[in-house]
Amino acid sequence: MYPLYFYICLIASVASVVILILLAVFPINIPFVPKTPKAKHTLVSQRKARSPTPRPQVVSYWDPLNDDNENL
């Protein structure tokens, strides 16, 4: 009786692995939510004006090394 259970479980596990591999290779797109038509956007849209981005200050790390008046 035990070999029968073993072969049934073996066939079921091999079949489930084959089915999972086939689903990974050939996926099925199942729509869970019905598709709704997308609203068309107008080409001219009102946008808020943005303030200009300030330029970052250039930091030179070599300037303090050229200062000879520094007291050590």
Secondary structure, DSSP 4 states (H G I P E B T S, - for coil): -HHHHHHHHHHHHHHHHHHHHHHHHS-----SS---PPPPPPSS------PPPPPPPP--SSGGGG-TT---
